[in-house]
Amino acid sequence: MFRGSFTLTLDEKGRLALPARYREFLLSDCQGHLICTIDLHDPCLLLYPLAEWEEIEEKLKRLSSLNPQERRLQRVLLGNATDCDMDKSGRILLPAPLRQHAGLSKGIRLVGQLNKFEIWDESAWHDRLSADIALEQAQAGDVELSERLQDFAL
């Protein structure tokens, strides 16, 4: 399980060194094979060990490609999913399009979310955290979701 948040640095090539405390687990659990995609609701990236991502893919397979909302979800998550293999130094390369989507600069915040990590730009993380603490977020009720999407959890 991944928990806590870590201040990290993105190098000039777009590589991120994962915290040492998780490297051994990731090597034994998924041989260092991770999947990174964009978040649907926040300007951050989601980083999954391969086995966790495969569960997301199974859920995506069960969605209907004929339902426009469900098809958009498939397109966004799968279309941006990128293989990120850890190197010997515990680093992963984040592709430029994903870094641009999340507005990543040199200062990064890696946030554990039990089965995955969120990758934030440090300043965006602080802005989001301040907003979350200051305001109780109201549930968005503008869009009626299909039954399958209501059960879908990233």
Secondary structure, 3 states (H helix, E strand, C coil): CECCEEEEEECCCCEEECCHHHHHHHHHHHCCEEEEEECCCCCCEEEEEHHHHHHHHHHHHHCCCCCHHHHHHHHHHHHHCEEEECCCCCEEECCHHHHHHHCCCCEEEEEECECCEEEEEHHHHHHHHHHHHHCCCCCCCCCCCCHHHHHCCC
